[in-house]
Amino acid sequence: MSNKLSYPDCSPNLDDDGKMKAFDDRINGILTSTFTGLGIVIGSKLKLLEILSTGKFTCEELGQKAKVKEHYLKEWLSLMVSGGIIDSINNEVPEKYTLPEYRKKTLVNGFGTQFMLMTPEYSKLVPKLIACMKINGPDGYEFDPHTARMRANAESEGEGEGEGHGHGHKSKHGHGHKHVHPKIPDWSKVKKTYESVPNLVQRLEKGINALDLGCGNGHLFITLAKQFPNSTFQGADPFAEAIEDANKEVKELGLKNVSFSVADVLALPEEWTGKFDYVHASRMLHHVKKPMTALQQFVKVLKPDGTFSLFEGGVDGFDRDFVGDVSTIFSKFNDLFCFGPTAEFNKEHTVGLGLNKKDAIKILEGVGFKVLVPEYQPSNEDTHCEESGNPIFRRFIHYVCTLN
Ligand SMILES: C[S@@+](CC[C@H](N)C(=O)[O-])C[C@H]1O[C@@H](n2cnc3c(N)ncnc32)[C@H](O)[C@@H]1O
């Protein structure tokens, strides 16, 4: 997928009739893509796509292997073939179906599918979101998209194997599913990000204390801990299962300079005050109920000469500059649905939710930071990779700050 979608009806070369026809086609395309997407969710959760990627199957064979009723399966197969997702092998009776090799990586392990799995969770939120958007409606609703994603993935992992275990990081049997258990990134993939922070690499080589708030699976700090044995790394996240997985990973790798604990940025231990030379908060602020309080906490735990890296989504420009921009469509959708949980019990202004750089810098300066570098950070979902794995994850801004 390129970074930019082209909308034929926006072409200046069409007359009004042509535009109307092209727009009509586009809406039909959106509708059929939505239906196909739901088919992908079903096929992914029932492991049909995974099985189809291993060979050619009749409906009956697939039904037996996946333990799925044949009459339902027949309709699903037709939907997926007409949607161009799986192929039916011509000239065979009974018909055989397969998932071509070149589609497998995207469909079975890809980030796109991983997010598509969340569409049922998002759909459930639509009435709540509509209620919140009304002037007299509630301020927000309870929902943690990160947890919901884990749950969506965990469900698809568990189903079919009768496991149904609680989260999507790694199965109980230790075989991580690639699409939910991304690898710990190589230093070579993330170094550009950390080299852009003035003097950070030199200080990490010498030995400093670093803290990652909202660390999730902790992969970024595990990478840094491996690269910089003289420094000490701590990660914190209220999501206990992610912390459990992160610590398991640390143990497996035998690392002594990194640890993870369950903590909410809004209630950090007193002994962390002024303790850290480097504080890192990546794509977490927009999840936090009181973002301004969180920003004050970042200030509080930082040493007076410390550095703070904040990664948050955002665009810099007018909406019309981003027509068809894939990562903007994704991040605006994400922000819209994240706004509910952030706004819950909270009247504060938030960074992260689509603020442009200028506004975000004003907010950061307001709590006592000096913003040294605000720049777009090409990033894929779970690593701040130099090369984006997928164009939908491009729009993150890395704000490098010191205390004023
Ligand atoms: C999108 S994930 C980002 C994970 C990781 N920092 C990364 O960039 O890969 C958002 C994380 O924020 C965490 N989070 C949500 N509310 C939080 C809070 N009040 N304090 C700290 N972390 C929080 C979530 O549990 C989740 O792990």
Ligand as a Chemical Component Dictionary entry (heavy atoms), coordinates in Angstrom:
data_LIG
# 
_chem_comp.id                   LIG 
_chem_comp.type                 NON-POLYMER 
_chem_comp.pdbx_formal_charge   0 
_chem_comp.three_letter_code    LIG 
# 
loop_
_chem_comp_atom.comp_id 
_chem_comp_atom.atom_id 
_chem_comp_atom.alt_atom_id 
_chem_comp_atom.type_symbol 
_chem_comp_atom.charge 
_chem_comp_atom.model_Cartn_x 
_chem_comp_atom.model_Cartn_y 
_chem_comp_atom.model_Cartn_z 
_chem_comp_atom.pdbx_ordinal 
LIG C1  C1  C 0  0.056  1.988  22.395 1  
LIG S1  S1  S 1  0.747  1.319  23.837 2  
LIG C2  C2  C 0  2.430  1.853  23.682 3  
LIG C3  C3  C 0  3.396  0.881  24.263 4  
LIG C4  C4  C 0  4.870  1.251  24.108 5  
LIG N1  N1  N 0  5.194  2.455  24.825 6  
LIG C5  C5  C 0  5.241  1.373  22.639 7  
LIG O1  O1  O 0  5.437  2.488  22.163 8  
LIG O2  O2  O -1 5.325  0.332  21.962 9  
LIG C6  C6  C 0  0.113  2.359  25.133 10 
LIG C7  C7  C 0  0.550  1.940  26.509 11 
LIG O3  O3  O 0  0.165  2.933  27.464 12 
LIG C8  C8  C 0  -0.158 2.270  28.659 13 
LIG N2  N2  N 0  -0.919 3.145  29.566 14 
LIG C9  C9  C 0  -2.232 3.427  29.533 15 
LIG N3  N3  N 0  -2.574 4.190  30.587 16 
LIG C10 C10 C 0  -1.431 4.393  31.303 17 
LIG C11 C11 C 0  -1.125 5.074  32.531 18 
LIG N4  N4  N 0  -2.075 5.704  33.217 19 
LIG N5  N5  N 0  0.148  5.054  32.987 20 
LIG C12 C12 C 0  1.110  4.423  32.287 21 
LIG N6  N6  N 0  0.874  3.752  31.128 22 
LIG C13 C13 C 0  -0.370 3.729  30.652 23 
LIG C14 C14 C 0  -0.946 1.066  28.153 24 
LIG O4  O4  O 0  -1.084 0.040  29.135 25 
LIG C15 C15 C 0  -0.086 0.643  26.966 26 
LIG O5  O5  O 0  0.887  -0.287 27.302 27 
# 
loop_
_chem_comp_bond.comp_id 
_chem_comp_bond.atom_id_1 
_chem_comp_bond.atom_id_2 
_chem_comp_bond.value_order 
_chem_comp_bond.pdbx_ordinal 
LIG C1  S1  SING 1  
LIG S1  C2  SING 2  
LIG S1  C6  SING 3  
LIG C2  C3  SING 4  
LIG C3  C4  SING 5  
LIG C4  N1  SING 6  
LIG C4  C5  SING 7  
LIG C5  O1  DOUB 8  
LIG C5  O2  SING 9  
LIG C6  C7  SING 10 
LIG C7  O3  SING 11 
LIG C7  C15 SING 12 
LIG O3  C8  SING 13 
LIG C8  N2  SING 14 
LIG C8  C14 SING 15 
LIG N2  C9  SING 16 
LIG N2  C13 SING 17 
LIG C9  N3  DOUB 18 
LIG N3  C10 SING 19 
LIG C10 C11 SING 20 
LIG C10 C13 DOUB 21 
LIG C11 N4  SING 22 
LIG C11 N5  DOUB 23 
LIG N5  C12 SING 24 
LIG C12 N6  DOUB 25 
LIG N6  C13 SING 26 
LIG C14 O4  SING 27 
LIG C14 C15 SING 28 
LIG C15 O5  SING 29 
# 
